[in-house]
Amino acid sequence: MLRVENILYITTPGAWVHLDHDTVKVEIDQQTRLQAPLIHIGGITCFGNVALSSAILQRCAEEGRPVVLMDQRGRFKARVSGPTSGNVLLRRAQHQAHDDPDRTREIARNVVAGKLQNSRRVLLRAARESTDPDDSALLSDAAQRIALTIQRLQHATTLEQVRGHEGEGARRYFGAFHAMVRADRTVFEFSGRVRRPPIGRINALLSFLYAMLLNDCVAAVEAVGLDPQVGFLHRLRPGRPALALDLMEDLRAYAADRLVLTLVNRGQLRANDFEILPGGAARLSDSARKAVIVAWQQRKQDEVRHQLLGRTLPLGLVPLVQAQMLARHLRSDLESYPPFLVR
């Protein structure tokens, strides 16, 4: 039976993580702050200046537990994993599919269709729940325009056209995103998606949670035996996990964006939970980052119905299930890649 693995997140600067037989120990200022059996840990993610022993790195690599290194802002820096696993024939099928323009376009089309459909549902839900008629109208209009984009997507004949429709849908979605923010909009101002660096508190939250989601998608792709570097929608670039980026597209709005809105609209994060840097870039405080990590772990336990499987499963397992679906399509067991769709 599949289960959501526990990820150990280390956020305290100067922490020392090491192995004592089969137990993971975290020491801060030479005092043990946490110890847990290694068997209960699915991976380790470290933020900032955290030290790990060579023994725990080797053991995690040997047993398939990814160790991810992030900077203090949550930007990805490195990933430690063991030897490449999986069926070489599956990766060969993946590379062949990537070299086929028609198959690449069709996989990318389904990825984008899933992303746009789920984004649209988030907008429609927010429109129904809004108490402001102007906000509700703006959200409904954006959802309708995305529906039209989905229709045009079905007639795309090239990969570039598919990417163009994805970009148009994203602009419509983020153009209405501020209408879903019910907290003080002077504090949580959002005028568009800005990533490098993230401008404003909402962008900082989105970037942080997208980084967490991407780590889960990389782990899922590698667990199935696919090559995370070779995607279909996202262009190939050295060091870029293009396939994992593909896999996370239909989960962004439902898994990450809704959590951002929950944390802000319920007052779980406030203005002083962020540091505003020169130029307007924002980053989470240490305490806020810990709160977001806890909320993310809880979010992954939420039950969601998978339409193709016809049953419910924890949200945290969806990346693995979708990676398995893609592998089945590449092996020709499924006629097409089915994106994850929210009902």
ZAMARGU-4260 file (C-alpha; in steps of 0.2 Angstrom, whole numbers, plus 5000, padded with zeros to 4 digits):
<rodrens>
0) 5000/5000/5000 | 5006/5017/4996 | 5009/5030/5009 | 5014/5048/5011 | 5032/5048/5017
5) 5038/5059/5031 | 5050/5072/5026 | 5062/5079/5039 | 5064/5098/5037 | 5079/5106/5045
10) 5077/5125/5046 | 5088/5130/5061 | 5105/5138/5056 | 5120/5128/5063 | 5110/5112/5065
15) 5120/5096/5065 | 5112/5080/5057 | 5120/5064/5060 | 5116/5045/5061 | 5117/5035/5077
20) 5115/5017/5072 | 5097/5017/5064 | 5092/5034/5072 | 5093/5051/5065 | 5099/5064/5077
25) 5098/5083/5075 | 5109/5093/5087 | 5109/5112/5090 | 5122/5120/5101 | 5128/5102/5105
30) 5111/5098/5112 | 5100/5084/5104 | 5084/5093/5099 | 5076/5078/5089 | 5079/5060/5086
35) 5069/5048/5075 | 5071/5031/5068 | 5078/5032/5050 | 5065/5020/5044 | 5051/5033/5047
40) 5059/5046/5037 | 5056/5047/5018 | 5069/5061/5015 | 5078/5076/5022 | 5077/5094/5017
45) 5089/5107/5024 | 5087/5126/5023 | 5103/5137/5024 | 5118/5133/5035 | 5114/5115/5040
50) 5128/5102/5042 | 5125/5083/5038 | 5137/5069/5042 | 5144/5058/5028 | 5137/5043/5036
55) 5119/5049/5034 | 5121/5055/5017 | 5128/5038/5011 | 5114/5029/5020 | 5100/5040/5013
60) 5108/5038/4995 | 5109/5019/4997 | 5091/5017/5003 | 5083/5030/4991 | 5080/5044/5003
65) 5083/5060/4994 | 5093/5074/5003 | 5088/5091/4997 | 5098/5107/5001 | 5090/5124/5000
70) 5096/5141/5004 | 5088/5151/5018 | 5074/5158/5006 | 5069/5141/5000 | 5078/5141/4983
75) 5084/5124/4977 | 5103/5122/4978 | 5107/5103/4977 | 5100/5086/4979 | 5109/5070/4985
80) 5103/5054/4978 | 5110/5036/4975 | 5113/5028/4958 | 5101/5030/4944 | 5087/5017/4947
85) 5072/5011/4936 | 5071/5002/4919 | 5083/5008/4906 | 5070/5003/4893 | 5057/5015/4901
90) 5070/5030/4900 | 5074/5025/4882 | 5055/5026/4878 | 5054/5043/4887 | 5068/5050/4876
95) 5061/5043/4860 | 5044/5051/4865 | 5053/5067/4868 | 5061/5066/4850 | 5044/5063/4842
100) 5036/5081/4840 | 5018/5073/4839 | 5020/5064/4855 | 5028/5078/4864 | 5014/5090/4859
105) 5001/5078/4864 | 5008/5075/4882 | 5011/5094/4884 | 4994/5098/4878 | 4986/5086/4892
110) 4998/5094/4905 | 4992/5111/4900 | 4974/5106/4899 | 4975/5099/4917 | 4983/5115/4923
115) 4971/5126/4916 | 4956/5116/4921 | 4962/5115/4939 | 4966/5134/4939 | 4948/5138/4932
120) 4940/5127/4946 | 4950/5137/4960 | 4944/5153/4952 | 4926/5147/4951 | 4926/5141/4969
125) 4933/5158/4975 | 4920/5167/4965 | 4906/5157/4973 | 4913/5161/4991 | 4917/5179/4988
130) 4906/5192/4997 | 4912/5206/4985 | 4902/5207/4969 | 4916/5215/4960 | 4929/5202/4965
135) 4916/5188/4961 | 4913/5195/4943 | 4932/5197/4940 | 4935/5179/4945 | 4920/5172/4935
140) 4926/5182/4920 | 4944/5175/4921 | 4937/5157/4923 | 4927/5160/4907 | 4942/5166/4898
145) 4952/5151/4903 | 4938/5140/4897 | 4939/5148/4880 | 4958/5145/4881 | 4955/5127/4885
150) 4944/5125/4869 | 4958/5134/4858 | 4971/5122/4866 | 4962/5107/4858 | 4966/5114/4841
155) 4985/5118/4844 | 4995/5109/4830 | 5012/5114/4837 | 5021/5113/4854 | 5024/5132/4853
160) 5005/5135/4851 | 5002/5124/4867 | 5015/5134/4876 | 5007/5150/4870 | 4990/5144/4877
165) 4998/5139/4893 | 5005/5157/4895 | 4989/5165/4891 | 4979/5155/4904 | 4992/5158/4917
170) 4991/5177/4913 | 4972/5176/4915 | 4973/5166/4931 | 4986/5177/4940 | 4978/5193/4933
175) 4963/5189/4944 | 4973/5181/4959 | 4972/5196/4970 | 4953/5195/4970 | 4955/5179/4980
180) 4965/5188/4994 | 4953/5193/5007 | 4966/5199/5020 | 4973/5217/5020 | 4977/5219/5001
185) 4989/5234/5005 | 4999/5221/5015 | 4997/5206/5004 | 4997/5216/4987 | 4998/5205/4972
190) 4999/5213/4954 | 5006/5198/4945 | 5018/5183/4946 | 5036/5189/4949 | 5049/5175/4953
195) 5067/5180/4953 | 5067/5188/4966 | 5049/5186/4972 | 5041/5203/4974 | 5029/5205/4988
200) 5023/5193/5001 | 5011/5183/4990 | 5025/5180/4977 | 5037/5174/4991 | 5024/5162/4998
205) 5020/5155/4980 | 5039/5153/4976 | 5042/5144/4993 | 5028/5132/4991 | 5032/5129/4972
210) 5049/5124/4977 | 5042/5111/4990 | 5030/5104/4977 | 5044/5103/4964 | 5055/5093/4976
215) 5040/5081/4978 | 5038/5079/4960 | 5057/5076/4957 | 5056/5062/4970 | 5041/5054/4962
220) 5048/5054/4944 | 5064/5046/4951 | 5055/5034/4961 | 5046/5028/4945 | 5062/5027/4935
225) 5060/5041/4923 | 5073/5054/4919 | 5068/5071/4928 | 5078/5081/4916 | 5068/5076/4900
230) 5051/5084/4899 | 5038/5088/4886 | 5031/5105/4890 | 5046/5113/4898 | 5061/5116/4887
235) 5077/5106/4891 | 5091/5116/4900 | 5106/5110/4909 | 5102/5106/4927 | 5083/5109/4925
240) 5071/5095/4930 | 5059/5098/4915 | 5049/5083/4918 | 5046/5086/4936 | 5041/5104/4931
245) 5028/5096/4919 | 5022/5085/4932 | 5018/5099/4945 | 5008/5110/4933 | 4991/5102/4936
250) 4995/5103/4955 | 5000/5121/4957 | 4983/5129/4959 | 4975/5115/4969 | 4989/5110/4980
255) 5000/5126/4982 | 4990/5141/4978 | 4975/5136/4988 | 4986/5134/5003 | 4994/5151/5000
260) 4976/5158/5001 | 4971/5148/5016 | 4987/5154/5026 | 4984/5172/5021 | 4965/5173/5022
265) 4964/5165/5039 | 4977/5176/5047 | 4989/5162/5049 | 5003/5173/5041 | 5004/5192/5044
270) 5014/5206/5038 | 5028/5204/5051 | 5030/5186/5046 | 5040/5192/5030 | 5055/5202/5028
275) 5054/5215/5014 | 5071/5218/5006 | 5077/5233/4996 | 5069/5233/4979 | 5053/5225/4986
280) 5058/5207/4986 | 5051/5197/5001 | 5056/5182/5011 | 5048/5172/5025 | 5055/5174/5043
285) 5062/5158/5051 | 5046/5155/5062 | 5034/5158/5047 | 5044/5146/5036 | 5042/5133/5049
290) 5023/5136/5050 | 5022/5135/5031 | 5031/5118/5031 | 5020/5111/5044 | 5005/5117/5034
295) 5012/5109/5018 | 5014/5093/5027 | 4996/5093/5033 | 4990/5098/5016 | 4998/5083/5008
300) 4988/5072/5020 | 4971/5079/5013 | 4961/5066/5004 | 4957/5069/4986 | 4948/5059/4973
305) 4958/5053/4958 | 4946/5052/4944 | 4955/5039/4933 | 4958/5028/4948 | 4940/5030/4955
310) 4946/5032/4973 | 4952/5044/4986 | 4970/5045/4991 | 4981/5058/5000 | 4986/5073/4990
315) 5004/5069/4994 | 5003/5053/4983 | 4996/5062/4968 | 5014/5066/4960 | 5019/5048/4962
320) 5002/5042/4954 | 5004/5054/4940 | 5022/5049/4937 | 5016/5031/4936 | 5002/5036/4924
325) 5015/5044/4913 | 5026/5029/4913 | 5012/5018/4908 | 5008/5030/4893 | 5026/5029/4888
330) 5026/5010/4888 | 5010/5011/4877 | 4999/5004/4891 | 4989/5020/4891 | 4983/5028/4875
335) 4987/5046/4882 | 4994/5054/4897 | 4979/5058/4909 | 4982/5074/4919 | 4976/5075/4937
340) 4959/5084/4937 | 4950/5092/4952 | 4932/5089/4953
</rodrens>
